[in-house]
């Protein structure tokens, strides 16, 4: 098994969060209780824990002329998987944000889009033209 990440985040509704990630995004369900749920997002564990209202208000930033959320998390997949997820979410008429190619013709070139989950987190999907350039300067 390669390295995977684990992240724990507050959520407003365990049921709504589970539905979004499993039914819309296509992730799989891990363990769950009334107060939390584990989501398997491409082999990475995200635990959403029921919490009171919370806020991660952070200013956006501009990158290559696009306004992007400063607080977000995401997953890097190959282009075929990226296209499948993009089409699945687009066909569900969900609000996809900032679908673009970044760093075109440079180290780190990638396609990317964002979608907001039921907790107002911005989830990014990206695919690098060359996977070896993910950390290249």
Secondary structure, DSSP 4 states (H G I P E B T S, - for coil): -----EEEEEES-HHHHHHIIIIII--EEEEE-SSEEEEEETTEEEEEEE-S--------EEETTEEE-SS-EEEE--HHHHHHHHHHHHHTT--EEEEEEESTTSTT-EEEEEEE-TTS-EEEEEEESSGGGSS--
